[in-house]
């Protein structure tokens, strides 16, 4: 099962994000994955007043304490998906793919360990500072960055270094282009999850 943490989008214009999520769902289903797509919360992106009306995830030191509560709010979604797929199986793995602001939240979840996933794919994001990854509980991580992403590429480099310092084995893919979750990025994430089933 894959949980997708979307990027920023305004409350009055979710269509573009929904189209991208539909493509992700089709690609995930074709690879044998069930997909959950919870919606972020309004008011969390408080560093600019105009972003308070945008769906967002915890991505700053101020909002980081909300991570466990938000992740716990997904339990009914996991249960509904388990019910749809048949009885919950202990071997059924949970993966998370986070893009942009959702990638920051995925990195935060990985670092905090409140709600462990079996593997993480973090695309075009970075870490939520202060950040520390526990060397005693590493998880598989895939980092996806783009050379032309002037804001997030340096932050992905820093996240890569944080994982190295903690001894977390991970893959780091850097592609050409800019800040977008491409079909190639999705394929890379799904292939990574397939290798950790």
C-alpha positions as CSV (number, residue, x, y, z in Angstrom):
1,X,0.0,0.0,0.0
2,X,1.3,3.4,-0.9
3,X,0.4,6.7,0.8
4,X,0.9,9.7,-1.3
5,X,1.6,13.1,0.3
6,X,0.8,15.7,-2.3
7,X,2.4,19.1,-2.9
8,X,0.9,22.5,-2.1
9,X,-2.4,23.4,-3.8
10,X,-5.0,26.1,-3.1
11,X,-8.4,25.2,-1.5
12,X,-10.3,26.7,-4.4
13,X,-8.3,24.9,-7.2
14,X,-7.7,21.2,-6.5
15,X,-8.4,20.1,-10.1
16,X,-4.7,20.1,-11.2
17,X,-3.6,18.1,-8.2
18,X,-6.5,15.7,-8.7
19,X,-5.4,15.0,-12.3
20,X,-1.9,14.3,-11.1
21,X,-3.3,12.0,-8.3
22,X,-5.4,10.1,-10.9
23,X,-2.3,9.4,-13.0
24,X,-0.4,8.3,-9.9
25,X,-3.3,6.0,-9.0
26,X,-3.3,4.4,-12.5
27,X,0.4,3.8,-12.4
28,X,0.3,2.4,-8.9
29,X,-2.5,0.0,-9.7
30,X,-0.7,-1.2,-12.8
31,X,2.2,-2.2,-10.6
32,X,0.0,-3.9,-8.0
33,X,-0.1,-1.2,-5.4
34,X,-3.2,0.2,-3.6
35,X,-3.0,3.9,-3.1
36,X,-4.2,6.2,-0.3
37,X,-4.2,10.0,-0.9
38,X,-5.1,11.9,2.3
39,X,-5.5,15.7,1.9
40,X,-3.3,18.1,3.7
41,X,-4.6,20.7,6.1
42,X,-5.3,24.4,5.6
43,X,-3.3,26.9,7.6
44,X,-0.1,25.0,8.0
45,X,1.9,26.9,5.4
46,X,2.0,30.0,7.5
47,X,5.3,31.5,6.3
48,X,3.3,33.6,3.7
49,X,-0.2,34.9,4.4
50,X,-1.4,34.0,0.9
51,X,-0.6,30.3,1.5
52,X,-2.9,30.0,4.6
53,X,-5.7,28.9,2.2
54,X,-3.6,26.2,0.6
55,X,-3.5,22.5,1.5
56,X,-0.3,21.8,3.3
57,X,1.6,19.4,5.5
58,X,3.8,20.0,8.6
59,X,7.1,21.3,7.2
60,X,8.5,23.6,9.8
61,X,9.7,23.3,13.4
62,X,6.5,25.1,14.5
63,X,4.2,22.6,12.7
64,X,6.4,19.5,13.2
65,X,4.6,18.5,16.5
66,X,1.4,17.9,14.6
67,X,3.0,15.1,12.6
68,X,1.9,12.2,14.9
69,X,-1.7,13.4,15.2
70,X,-2.0,13.9,11.4
71,X,-0.6,10.4,10.8
72,X,-2.9,8.9,13.4
73,X,-5.8,10.5,11.6
74,X,-5.1,8.2,8.6
75,X,-5.9,5.0,10.6
76,X,-9.6,5.0,9.4
77,X,-8.2,5.2,5.8
78,X,-5.8,2.3,6.3
79,X,-8.6,0.3,7.9
80,X,-11.0,1.1,5.0
81,X,-8.3,0.0,2.5
82,X,-7.6,-3.2,4.4
83,X,-11.3,-3.9,4.4
84,X,-11.5,-3.4,0.7
85,X,-8.5,-5.5,0.0
86,X,-9.6,-8.3,2.4
87,X,-8.5,-9.0,5.9
88,X,-5.4,-7.1,7.1
89,X,-2.3,-9.1,6.5
90,X,0.7,-8.7,8.8
91,X,2.9,-8.9,5.7
92,X,1.1,-6.1,3.9
93,X,3.6,-3.3,3.7
94,X,3.1,0.5,3.9
95,X,5.1,2.9,1.8
96,X,5.0,6.6,1.6
97,X,5.7,8.8,-1.4
98,X,6.0,12.5,-0.6
99,X,6.3,15.3,-3.2
100,X,7.4,18.8,-2.5
101,X,5.7,20.0,0.8
102,X,4.5,16.4,1.1
103,X,8.1,15.3,0.7
104,X,9.1,17.5,3.6
105,X,6.4,15.8,5.7
106,X,7.6,12.3,4.6
107,X,11.1,13.2,5.7
108,X,9.7,14.4,9.0
109,X,7.8,11.2,9.5
110,X,11.0,9.2,8.7
111,X,13.1,11.2,11.1
112,X,10.5,11.2,14.0
113,X,9.5,7.5,13.6
114,X,6.1,8.1,15.2
115,X,4.3,6.2,12.5
116,X,6.8,3.9,10.8
117,X,6.6,3.1,7.1
118,X,8.4,0.2,5.4
119,X,10.1,2.6,2.9
120,X,10.0,6.2,2.0
121,X,10.3,8.0,-1.4
122,X,11.0,11.7,-1.0
123,X,10.8,13.8,-4.1
124,X,11.8,17.4,-4.6
125,X,11.7,18.4,-0.9
126,X,14.2,18.4,2.0
127,X,14.3,17.9,5.8
128,X,12.4,19.7,8.5
129,X,15.0,21.4,10.7
130,X,16.2,20.6,13.3
131,X,16.5,17.1,11.9
132,X,18.0,14.0,13.3
133,X,17.7,10.4,12.0
134,X,18.0,7.7,14.6
135,X,20.9,5.4,13.5
136,X,19.4,2.5,15.3
137,X,16.2,2.3,13.2
138,X,17.0,3.0,9.6
139,X,14.4,2.5,6.9
140,X,14.9,2.3,3.1
141,X,14.7,5.7,1.6
142,X,14.7,6.9,-2.0
143,X,15.6,10.6,-2.7
144,X,14.6,12.1,-6.0
145,X,15.9,15.5,-7.0
146,X,16.1,17.6,-10.1
147,X,19.1,19.6,-11.3
148,X,16.9,22.6,-12.3
149,X,15.0,22.8,-9.0
150,X,16.8,25.9,-7.6
151,X,15.0,25.8,-4.3
152,X,14.8,22.1,-3.4
153,X,17.8,20.6,-5.0
154,X,20.2,22.1,-2.4
155,X,17.8,20.9,0.4
156,X,17.8,17.4,-1.1
157,X,21.6,17.4,-1.0
158,X,21.4,18.3,2.7
159,X,18.8,15.6,3.4
160,X,21.2,13.1,1.6
161,X,24.0,14.2,3.9
162,X,21.8,13.9,7.0
163,X,20.9,10.3,6.0
164,X,24.6,9.5,5.4
165,X,25.6,10.9,8.8
166,X,23.0,8.7,10.4
167,X,24.1,5.6,8.5
168,X,20.8,5.2,6.7
169,X,21.4,3.3,3.5
170,X,19.5,5.1,0.8
171,X,19.3,5.8,-3.0
172,X,19.7,9.3,-4.3
173,X,18.5,9.9,-7.9
174,X,19.1,13.3,-9.6
175,X,17.5,13.9,-12.9
176,X,17.4,16.8,-15.3
177,X,14.5,19.2,-15.3
178,X,12.7,21.1,-12.6
179,X,10.4,20.9,-9.7
180,X,7.6,18.5,-10.8
181,X,6.6,15.0,-10.0
182,X,7.1,13.3,-13.3
183,X,5.9,9.9,-14.6
184,X,9.6,8.9,-14.4
185,X,9.8,9.9,-10.7
186,X,6.6,7.9,-10.0
187,X,8.1,4.9,-11.8
188,X,11.3,5.2,-9.8
189,X,9.4,5.4,-6.5
190,X,7.1,2.4,-7.4
191,X,10.2,0.3,-8.5
192,X,11.9,1.2,-5.2
193,X,8.8,0.1,-3.2
194,X,8.5,-3.1,-5.3
195,X,12.1,-4.0,-4.3
196,X,11.1,-3.6,-0.7
197,X,7.9,-5.6,-0.7
